[in-house]
Amino acid sequence: MKAQSLQDRMLAALAPAMHAGPPEKWQQRKSALMRERLVSAAIDCLVRDGYPGLTTAAVAGACDVSRGAMHHHFPTRMELVGAVVEQVVYHRMRTFLQDYFAAVAARRQDEPMIELACEAHWRSVQTREYAAWIELALAARTDAELAAIFEPAARRYDAVWTSEMIEAFPQWREDWDNLKLAHDFTSAVHTGMLLHAPVFGTGERLERLRRFAASTMQRLSEEGEASGRTGV
């Protein structure tokens, strides 16, 4: 499957409405643009002030819109939170896919594709949207109302990723467990690296850990290829 087709299929499966493109009618496009502006401001509030700082009043103030205009688009805080969750989940997938397939297109012949995937994933978790993802994930641990919105979206992301990325790594079709393990390992390590950055710093210690994660992924890839050749 071609890269663009795979990206479109994964993003459409993850968030059909967001991937459908802008509305045709001008008034609808204008409304959609305002919603995007409000959601973007909400993400900034979330990253800057944490989940308690994500309020309709704060977002309205950041966008310099009236409370009435804010409530027209998002009548309640949780409707705003739901839109933020959808945007963050969608952007996380889109950012990785665009980066990864661009790197594949430019790769040297001897450059392992699995390392390109690790590097692209590491870049994707350093975005403001992923910072928002972490804030939401942490807050959802103790906020049942948020958890009811965030956890299904996170599980949908995981399901789409797991079922579709095998198209990008056909050598792992016979080694599904290694594919899933590699993804889970990289996600857990990279998120842990971000959370430990204040202690580890951003220098050699973190870089060694990043290289270790990539080399571990490469070994899993080689194991998958070997088992595919031998049928074991």
C-alpha positions as CSV (number, residue, x, y, z in Angstrom):
1,M,0.0,0.0,0.0
2,K,1.3,3.5,-0.9
3,A,2.3,5.8,1.9
4,Q,-0.4,8.4,1.2
5,S,-3.1,5.7,1.0
6,L,-2.0,4.2,4.3
7,Q,-2.0,7.6,6.0
8,D,-5.5,8.5,4.7
9,R,-6.9,5.1,5.7
10,M,-5.5,5.3,9.3
11,L,-6.5,8.9,9.8
12,A,-10.0,8.3,8.4
13,A,-10.4,5.2,10.7
14,L,-9.2,7.3,13.7
15,A,-11.3,10.4,13.2
16,P,-13.6,10.3,10.1
17,A,-15.1,13.7,10.7
18,M,-11.8,15.5,11.2
19,H,-10.3,13.8,8.1
20,A,-13.2,14.6,5.9
21,G,-11.9,18.1,5.1
22,P,-13.5,21.5,5.4
23,P,-17.3,22.0,4.8
24,E,-18.3,23.3,1.4
25,K,-20.5,26.2,2.5
26,W,-18.8,29.4,3.6
27,Q,-20.7,29.9,6.9
28,Q,-19.9,26.3,7.9
29,R,-16.2,26.8,7.0
30,K,-16.2,30.0,9.1
31,S,-17.7,28.2,12.1
32,A,-15.2,25.3,11.7
33,L,-12.3,27.8,11.6
34,M,-13.5,29.4,14.8
35,R,-13.8,26.0,16.5
36,E,-10.3,25.2,15.4
37,R,-9.1,28.5,16.9
38,L,-10.8,27.8,20.2
39,V,-9.5,24.2,20.3
40,S,-6.0,25.4,19.6
41,A,-6.2,28.0,22.4
42,A,-7.6,25.2,24.7
43,I,-4.5,23.1,24.0
44,D,-2.3,26.0,24.9
45,C,-4.2,26.5,28.2
46,L,-3.8,22.8,28.9
47,V,-0.1,22.7,28.2
48,R,0.6,25.9,30.1
49,D,-1.8,25.5,33.1
50,G,-2.6,21.8,33.3
51,Y,-6.1,20.3,33.2
52,P,-7.6,22.6,35.9
53,G,-6.6,25.6,33.7
54,L,-8.6,24.3,30.7
55,T,-11.8,26.2,31.1
56,T,-14.2,27.9,28.7
57,A,-13.6,31.3,30.3
58,A,-9.8,30.9,29.9
59,V,-10.2,29.9,26.2
60,A,-12.6,32.7,25.5
61,G,-10.2,35.2,27.0
62,A,-7.3,33.8,25.1
63,C,-9.2,34.2,21.8
64,D,-10.8,37.5,22.7
65,V,-14.3,36.2,22.1
66,S,-17.4,36.7,24.1
67,R,-18.6,34.1,26.5
68,G,-21.7,33.9,24.3
69,A,-19.7,33.1,21.3
70,M,-17.7,30.6,23.2
71,H,-20.8,28.8,24.4
72,H,-22.3,28.8,20.9
73,H,-19.4,26.5,19.9
74,F,-18.9,24.7,23.2
75,P,-21.8,25.0,25.6
76,T,-20.0,23.1,28.3
77,R,-16.5,22.6,29.5
78,M,-16.6,18.9,28.8
79,E,-17.7,19.5,25.2
80,L,-14.6,21.6,24.8
81,V,-12.5,18.9,26.5
82,G,-14.0,16.3,24.0
83,A,-12.9,18.4,21.1
84,V,-9.4,18.9,22.5
85,V,-9.1,15.1,23.0
86,E,-10.1,14.4,19.4
87,Q,-7.7,17.0,18.1
88,V,-4.8,15.8,20.2
89,V,-5.4,12.1,19.2
90,Y,-5.7,13.0,15.5
91,H,-2.6,15.2,15.5
92,R,-0.5,12.6,17.3
93,M,-1.2,10.1,14.6
94,R,-0.9,12.5,11.7
95,T,2.4,14.0,12.9
96,F,4.0,10.6,13.2
97,L,2.8,9.3,9.9
98,Q,3.9,12.4,7.9
99,D,7.3,12.4,9.6
100,Y,7.8,8.7,9.2
101,F,6.9,8.4,5.6
102,A,8.9,11.5,4.7
103,A,11.9,9.9,6.4
104,V,11.3,6.6,4.5
105,A,11.2,8.4,1.2
106,A,14.6,10.0,1.9
107,R,16.3,7.0,3.5
108,R,19.6,5.7,2.5
109,Q,19.6,2.1,1.2
110,D,21.4,0.7,4.2
111,E,19.4,2.7,6.8
112,P,17.2,0.5,8.9
113,M,13.5,1.4,8.6
114,I,12.8,0.5,12.2
115,E,15.3,3.2,13.4
116,L,13.5,5.7,11.2
117,A,10.2,4.8,12.9
118,C,11.8,5.2,16.3
119,E,13.2,8.6,15.5
120,A,9.9,9.8,14.0
121,H,8.0,8.6,17.0
122,W,10.5,10.4,19.3
123,R,10.0,13.6,17.4
124,S,6.2,13.2,17.4
125,V,6.1,13.0,21.2
126,Q,7.9,16.3,21.6
127,T,5.0,18.4,20.2
128,R,2.7,20.6,22.1
129,E,-0.2,18.2,21.2
130,Y,1.6,15.3,22.9
131,A,2.3,17.5,25.9
132,A,-1.5,18.0,26.0
133,W,-1.9,14.2,25.6
134,I,0.2,13.6,28.7
135,E,-1.7,16.2,30.7
136,L,-5.0,14.5,29.8
137,A,-3.7,11.0,30.5
138,L,-2.5,12.1,34.0
139,A,-5.7,14.0,34.8
140,A,-7.9,11.1,33.6
141,R,-6.4,8.9,36.4
142,T,-8.4,10.8,39.0
143,D,-11.2,12.5,37.0
144,A,-13.9,10.0,36.0
145,E,-15.7,12.5,33.7
146,L,-12.5,13.1,31.7
147,A,-11.6,9.4,31.7
148,A,-15.0,8.6,30.1
149,I,-13.9,10.8,27.1
150,F,-10.1,10.3,27.0
151,E,-9.8,6.6,27.5
152,P,-12.0,5.5,24.6
153,A,-10.2,7.9,22.3
154,A,-6.8,6.5,23.5
155,R,-8.0,2.9,23.0
156,R,-9.2,3.8,19.5
157,Y,-5.8,5.3,18.7
158,D,-4.1,2.1,19.9
159,A,-6.5,-0.2,17.9
160,V,-6.0,1.8,14.7
161,W,-2.3,1.9,15.1
162,T,-2.0,-1.8,15.9
163,S,-4.3,-3.0,13.1
164,E,-3.0,-0.7,10.3
165,M,0.8,-0.3,10.9
166,I,1.4,-3.9,10.0
167,E,0.9,-2.6,6.4
168,A,4.0,-0.6,6.8
169,F,6.0,-3.5,8.2
170,P,4.8,-6.5,6.1
171,Q,7.8,-8.6,7.4
172,W,6.0,-8.8,10.7
173,R,2.7,-10.2,9.5
174,E,3.7,-13.6,10.9
175,D,5.1,-12.1,14.1
176,W,2.2,-10.0,15.4
177,D,3.3,-10.2,19.0
178,N,6.7,-8.6,18.3
179,L,5.0,-5.8,16.3
180,K,2.8,-5.0,19.3
181,L,5.6,-5.4,21.8
182,A,7.8,-3.1,19.8
183,H,5.1,-0.4,19.6
184,D,4.3,-0.7,23.3
185,F,7.9,-0.6,24.3
186,T,8.7,2.5,22.3
187,S,5.6,4.4,23.5
188,A,6.4,3.5,27.1
189,V,10.0,4.4,26.9
190,H,9.5,7.7,25.0
191,T,6.8,8.9,27.4
192,G,8.9,7.9,30.3
193,M,11.8,9.9,28.9
194,L,9.7,13.0,28.6
195,L,8.5,12.7,32.2
196,H,12.0,12.1,33.5
197,A,13.6,14.9,31.5
198,P,13.7,17.2,34.5
199,V,15.9,14.6,36.3
200,F,17.8,13.1,33.3
201,G,18.3,16.4,31.5
202,T,18.2,16.7,27.7
203,G,21.8,15.7,27.0
204,E,23.8,12.4,26.7
205,R,21.8,10.5,29.3
206,L,18.6,10.9,27.4
207,E,20.3,10.4,24.1
208,R,21.7,7.0,25.2
209,L,18.3,5.9,26.3
210,R,16.8,6.9,23.0
211,R,19.5,4.9,21.1
212,F,19.0,1.9,23.4
213,A,15.2,2.0,22.6
214,A,15.9,2.2,18.9
215,S,18.5,-0.7,19.0
216,T,16.0,-2.9,21.0
217,M,13.4,-2.2,18.3
218,Q,15.8,-3.2,15.6
219,R,16.5,-6.5,17.4
220,L,12.8,-7.2,17.5
221,S,12.5,-6.4,13.8
222,E,15.4,-8.8,13.0
223,E,13.8,-11.5,15.1
224,G,10.5,-11.0,13.2
225,E,12.3,-11.3,9.9
226,A,14.2,-14.4,10.9
227,S,11.0,-16.1,12.2
228,G,9.2,-15.2,8.9
229,R,12.0,-16.8,6.9
230,T,12.2,-20.0,8.9
231,G,8.4,-20.3,9.5
232,V,9.1,-20.6,13.3
